[in-house]
Amino acid sequence: MKLSAVIPVYNSGEIIFGTYENIKKEFEKITYDYEILFRNDGSTDNSEKVLKKITEKDKKVQFFSNSNRGLGYVLRKLFKDANGDYIFYFDADAYLSFDLTVLPKLLNKMNDADVVIASRYKKVKVPLSRRIPSLIYSKINRLLFGIDIVDVGSGFVLFKKEALDKVKLSSNGFDIHVELFTKIKKIGFKVIEVPVTYSHWEGGSFKILKHGPVTLIETFKLWWRGI
């Protein structure tokens, strides 16, 4: 069993090394057959410099770079680059928000599912300023696409490689999540959510006022195109 971690990076220089160390530590509790893949999405800070230092010391880590293209573009590339039987998608700040010791628990759930979402909203108290827009968005997605997922935008998701290989994605923005889950479920793969311990951190790249309206517009475009 080989594990892959895929991590989009955008101006995350201050936290990348912590991300790497924490994922490495938890992976090595499970297996030494793993890879950690970062993709730098046109960061303007020292992210690329930090990634170069990590890859120089650890051959299990690779990083790729592109101009600023958006989360969807980065994830599409990372999913294709990953070679593991099981692929963990982590936000760059995942170790600051999620309890990563639940990795074995999520892997055990793969006996009954093809995708396991670490859900922030199943049992955790998230600030209303974040929770309310997210719940409204999940209801919109249920109406438009028929996907009954509470935490559509979770930054901690486990996939079977075979499920990702069957899906053709096109989104470049944050709407990649709804496109991904909609297409996976249409094919017939099973998606489940597992409540996890979560601590809200304000430093994430997604900002409600900046990215929320654009994501909503792109989501309606996906529906109009009939994904």
N, C-alpha and C positions, 0 to 999 in steps of 0.2 A: 504494500500500500504506500503510494507516494502522495505527499501533501504539497500543495502549492499555496502560497499566500500572494495575493495581488493587491497592491496598495497604490492608489493615485496620490500624487504629490503636487501641491500647489502652495508655494510660500510656507513650507512646513519645516524649514531648516532647524528651528529650535527644538522640534520634537521627533525628528526622524530617527535619531540614534536610539531614543527610548522606545520607539515603535519597533525597530529592528531587534533590540535586546529582549523585549518582552515576548514578541512572537517567536523568536528563536528558542527562548527558554521553554515556552509551552509546547512547541513542536517537538523538542528533544525529549520531553516526557513521554511522547507517543511513539516517535520514530526518528531515525537519523536520515531517512530517505525523504528529503524535502527540498524545496526551493522557495526563495523569497524574492518576488519581483516588484520593483518600484518603477513607476513611469512619471517623469517630471513634466508637468503640463505648462511649460513656459514660465516657471517661477522667476521672480525678480530678486529674490533674496539669495542666501547661500545654500539653498537646498541641493543643487548639483554638486557643490564642493563637498558637502557632507556625504552624499551618496557615493562619490568617488572614493572617499576614505574608507567607507564600509566595504565596498566591493574589492578594494585592494587587500583587505585583511580577511575576507570571507568569500570563498569561491561558491558558496551556496546562494549567494546574493547577486542579482543582476539588476541593472537599472537602464532604462531607456528614456529618451527625451524627445519632445516635440514642441512646436510653438503652442501658444495658448489656444487649445481647440475645444475645451470643455470636458466635463466628467464623462459624458457618454462616449465620446471619441476615445478617451483614455481607457475606459473599461473594455470597450470592444477590442482594442489592441491587446490589452493585458490578458483577456480571456483566451485569445488566440495563441499568445505566447506561452501560457501556462501548460505544463506537461503532466501535472499530477492527476491521480485518479479522483482526488477530492480537492476542490479549489475553495479556499477561504478568501472572500473579499472583505478587506478591512479598510475603513477610513484611516487616514494617516494619524488621527488622534484616538483611535479605538482603545488603546491601552489606558488613556486618561478617562474614558467614559465607561467602558465595559469591563466586567470581570472575565479576563481571558482564560482563567482556569476552567471555564465551562467547555473548552474545546472537546474533550472526550465525550461529554454529555451530548453535544451536537452531533458528533460522529456516530454515536450509538443510535441517534434518531434516524440516521440514514438507512437503517434496516427497513423503515416504514415510509420513507420519503425520498425525493430526489433533490429537493431544495429545503434547507432549514434556515429560517430567519430568526436571528436573535432580536426579540421584540422589546422595545423600550416602553411600550404603552400597555402591555398586558397586566402589569402589576406595579409598575414603578411610578412615582410621582415626578412628572416632568413639569417645568414651569408652564402655566396656562398660555403664556405668549407663544410657546412652541407647540404645546399639546393641542390647543383648539384648532389652529390652521391645519395641523397634520390630520386630525380626525375629520375635519371638513373635506380635506383632500382625499382621504381614504373612502369617504362616502361617495364623493364624485366618481372615483374610480370604480366603485362597486356598481353605480348606475350606468356608467359608460361602457365598462369592459366586463362586468360580472366577476371581478376578482374580490374575494372577501379577505383582504389583507389589511390589518390595522396599521402596521408599521411599514408602509410602502418604501420609505426612504431610509431604512436601517443601513448603517454603515458597518454591519457585521453579519455576513450571510455565507452559508456553506452550500456549495453546489457539487453534484456529481458531474464530472467532466463530460460524460455522455449526454447529459441534458443540455449543457451549454453548446456542445458541438452541433446540436440539432436546430439551434435557434439562429436566425439571421436578423441582426439588429442594425438599425440605421440612425438612432438618436445620437446627438452630440452633447445634449445638455443634461440637466437633472431628471428630465422625463425618461431617461434610460431605464429607470427602475420600473415604471409602469409598463413600458414596452416589453421589457424582459419578462416580468412575471405574467403578463397577459399572454405572450407567445408561448411561454413554457407550459402554462396551464392548457392552452388550446391544443397543444401537441398531445397532452395527456399525462404529463409528468405531475407528480404530487408535490405541493408546496405546503409546508406547515410553519407555524410560528411557535417559538419557545420563549416563555418569559425569562428574562435574565436580569441580574443586578446591573443597574445603570446609574451613573452620576453625571448630571448635566454639566457640560463644559462649554463656555461661551466662545471659545476660540476656533470653532469649526468654520469651514469655508462657506457653508450655506447660510445666507442671511435672508430672513423672511421677506423684508421689504425690498431688497435688491433682486433676489432670485425667485421669490414666490410668484409674482405676476407672470414672469416670462415662462416659468415651468408650467403654470396653469394654461397659458395660451398654447404652448407646445403640446400639452396633453390633449387639448381639444383638437389640435391638428392631427394627432395620432388617431383619434376617434373618427374624425372626418375622413381620413384616408382608409379607415376600416381595417386596422391592424388585427 
